[in-house]
Amino acid sequence: MVKIIAGNKGKGKTKLLITKANDSALLTNGSIVFLDKNNKHMYELSNRIRMINVPDYHIDNFDMFRGFLYGVASQDHDLELLYLDSFLTIAHVDAVKVAEAIEFIAEFSEERQMNVVISLSMDQEQVPESVRKYITVAL
C-alpha cells in the first residue's frame, strides 16, 4: 500500500515522515528502510530503521532508482515498510512523470507486500488526479 504526504517545500513533510517511521519502529516486527537525499536526519531515526542516503549510489534517473528499489527489496525478505523522503529528488522524477512513478511504486509495494510512505513536494492540487487517492496527509 502506498501513502503520500503531500505539500510544498517547508511544510513539515520530513518531520512527519520521521515521526511516522519512528512510531512504526515500535510496532513493526519486520524491517524498515528510510531513503533520503542526505544524512541530515540520520540521528533522528530509531536505530531499528535502516537509513540509506540515495545519492551515495549515483542514481541519475528513474530507471536506475527503480532498479535500486528492487535491490533494496531483494536484500531484505522481511522488509515491511519503506519510507521515501524527498521523492522527486531521490527518484529523479519531474512533475510530468510523477503519476507514472507513483503507479510503479504502488505496483512494487503490492508485489512485495510492503507499505511505502512517500513525501511528495507538491501541493495536493498539483498532484495528478490518478494518484491523489494515495494522499493521506496534505500539508
C-alpha positions as CSV (number, residue, x, y, z in Angstrom):
1,M,0.0,0.0,0.0
2,V,1.2,3.5,-0.8
3,K,0.6,6.5,1.3
4,I,1.6,10.0,0.2
5,I,2.3,13.0,2.4
6,A,1.9,16.0,0.0
7,G,2.8,19.6,0.5
8,N,5.0,22.3,-0.8
9,K,8.6,22.7,0.4
10,G,8.9,23.7,4.0
11,K,5.5,22.5,5.2
12,G,6.9,19.8,7.6
13,K,6.6,16.7,5.5
14,T,10.0,15.3,6.6
15,K,9.3,15.8,10.3
16,L,6.0,14.0,9.9
17,L,7.7,11.2,7.9
18,I,10.4,10.7,10.6
19,T,7.7,10.7,13.3
20,K,5.7,8.0,11.4
21,A,8.9,5.9,10.8
22,N,9.9,6.1,14.5
23,D,6.4,5.2,15.6
24,S,6.3,2.2,13.2
25,A,9.7,1.0,14.6
26,L,7.9,0.4,17.9
27,L,5.1,-1.6,16.4
28,T,6.6,-3.4,13.4
29,N,8.4,-6.8,13.6
30,G,9.8,-6.6,10.0
31,S,12.5,-4.4,8.6
32,I,12.1,-0.7,7.9
33,V,14.1,1.3,5.4
34,F,14.2,5.1,5.1
35,L,15.5,6.5,1.8
36,D,16.7,10.2,1.8
37,K,18.7,12.7,-0.2
38,N,21.3,13.2,2.6
39,N,22.3,12.0,6.0
40,K,20.9,15.1,7.8
41,H,18.2,13.2,9.6
42,M,20.1,10.0,10.4
43,Y,20.3,10.6,14.2
44,E,16.6,11.5,14.4
45,L,15.6,8.0,13.3
46,S,15.3,4.9,15.5
47,N,18.3,2.6,15.4
48,R,15.8,-0.1,14.2
49,I,15.4,1.8,10.9
50,R,17.9,1.4,8.1
51,M,18.7,4.7,6.6
52,I,20.0,4.9,3.1
53,N,21.5,8.1,1.5
54,V,20.4,7.5,-2.1
55,P,23.0,9.9,-3.7
56,D,25.7,7.7,-2.4
57,Y,24.6,5.2,-5.1
58,H,25.0,7.6,-8.1
59,I,21.4,7.3,-9.3
60,D,20.8,9.5,-12.3
61,N,17.3,8.7,-13.5
62,F,14.1,7.0,-12.6
63,D,15.0,3.7,-14.2
64,M,18.1,3.5,-12.1
65,F,16.0,4.3,-9.0
66,R,13.6,1.5,-10.0
67,G,16.5,-1.0,-10.1
68,F,17.8,0.4,-6.8
69,L,14.4,-0.3,-5.1
70,Y,14.4,-3.9,-6.4
71,G,17.9,-4.3,-4.9
72,V,16.8,-2.9,-1.5
73,A,13.8,-5.2,-1.5
74,S,15.8,-8.3,-2.6
75,Q,18.4,-7.8,0.2
76,D,15.7,-7.9,2.9
77,H,13.0,-10.5,2.7
78,D,11.1,-9.2,5.7
79,L,11.0,-5.6,4.5
80,E,7.7,-4.3,5.8
81,L,7.9,-0.5,5.5
82,L,9.7,1.7,3.1
83,Y,9.9,5.5,3.6
84,L,10.8,7.7,0.7
85,D,11.7,11.3,1.7
86,S,12.2,13.9,-1.0
87,F,10.7,11.5,-3.5
88,L,11.0,13.8,-6.5
89,T,14.7,14.4,-5.8
90,I,15.9,10.9,-4.9
91,A,13.9,9.2,-7.7
92,H,14.7,11.8,-10.4
93,V,11.1,12.4,-11.2
94,D,9.7,15.6,-12.6
95,A,6.1,16.8,-12.4
96,V,5.3,15.3,-15.8
97,K,6.3,11.7,-14.8
98,V,5.1,11.8,-11.2
99,A,1.9,9.7,-11.8
100,E,3.8,7.1,-13.7
101,A,6.4,6.9,-11.0
102,I,3.9,6.6,-8.2
103,E,1.9,3.9,-10.0
104,F,5.1,1.9,-10.3
105,I,5.7,2.3,-6.5
106,A,2.1,1.1,-5.9
107,E,2.7,-2.0,-8.0
108,F,6.1,-2.6,-6.4
109,S,4.6,-2.3,-2.9
110,E,1.8,-4.7,-3.8
111,E,4.1,-7.3,-5.3
112,R,6.4,-7.1,-2.3
113,Q,3.5,-6.9,0.2
114,M,5.0,-3.9,1.9
115,N,3.9,-0.4,2.8
116,V,5.5,2.6,1.2
117,V,5.2,6.1,2.6
118,I,6.3,8.9,0.2
119,S,6.9,12.6,1.0
120,L,6.0,14.5,-2.2
121,S,6.9,18.1,-2.6
122,M,3.8,19.1,-4.4
123,D,0.6,20.9,-3.3
124,Q,-2.3,18.5,-3.3
125,E,-3.9,20.3,-6.2
126,Q,-0.7,19.8,-8.3
127,V,-0.7,16.1,-7.8
128,P,-2.1,14.2,-10.8
129,E,-5.6,13.2,-10.2
130,S,-4.9,9.5,-10.9
131,V,-2.6,9.3,-7.8
132,R,-4.5,11.6,-5.4
133,K,-6.1,8.5,-4.0
134,Y,-2.8,7.7,-2.3
135,I,-2.6,11.1,-0.4
136,T,-3.2,10.5,3.3
137,V,-1.8,13.8,4.6
138,A,-1.9,17.2,2.7
139,L,0.1,20.0,4.3
